[in-house]
Amino acid sequence: MITITIKGIPKETHRELKRRAAAHRRSLNSEVISVLDSSVSSRPLDTQEFLQRVRVRRESMEFKKPLDITKIIREARDSR
């Protein structure tokens, strides 16, 4: 394991890291490592690729027509 020291952290940043650590039930050190890991391992968002994936997903979804409640009530009334 490598150890680093970070100096000059703004109070608000420290406060937020402590809040996040508590919310995730982690130590402050573990939270900082998690934040660093996620920031260096994530790749930039390719908006064109993302929009294409959304289009493909939308086209694969089956949308049902909304219910015509008036028609359903009339059919129920007429069937009596």
N, C-alpha and C positions, 0 to 999 in steps of 0.2 A: 504494500500500500504506500502511496505517496501522500505526503502531507503538504498542504499549502496554507499560507496565511494571507488573509485579505484584510487590508487596512482601509479605513475611511468609508465604511458602509454607512449610508445615511440612516438616521434613526427610523424614518418611516419604512425603509426597506427592511431593516432588522425586525421591526414590529410586524410587518406583513409576513415575513418568513416564519417568525414565531407563531403567528396565527395559523398559517398554513400547516405548519408542523403539527400543531395541536389538532387541527381538523383532520389530518391524515393519520393521527396517532403515531407520529414519528418524532425522533429527536430533531433538534435544529440541524445538527450535522447531517443526518439522513435526508432531511428535506432539501438542504442545499445541494447535496449530491444528486438527488432526484431531479431538481430543477436544472442543474448543469447537464446531467445526462440527456434530459429531454431536449434541451436547447442545442446541443452539439450533434445529436443523432437525427434530428428532424430535418427533412429536406424542404426547400421552399415549395410553396403551393403553385402548381402549374394550373392556372385558371382555365385554360382551354381543355386540358385533360379532365379537370373536375366537372366542367359543364357538360362535356361529352358523356361522362359517367352518369350524370344526373339525367340527361336526355334518354340514355339507354334504359335506366331504371324506370323513368316515367312511362316510356313506351311499353315496358313489360308489365306495368300495373294494370289491373282490370278495374275500371271504374264502373260502378253500378249507377243506374239512373235514380234520382231521388224519388222517394215514395210520393204518389199523388194521393194524399190523405182524403181529399174530397171524393175521389173515385172509390176508394176503399169503403168509406162510410156509406155511399150510395149503394154499392154492391151488397153490403151487409144489411142495409135497410130493405132492399128489394128482395133479398133471399128469405125474408120472414114470411 
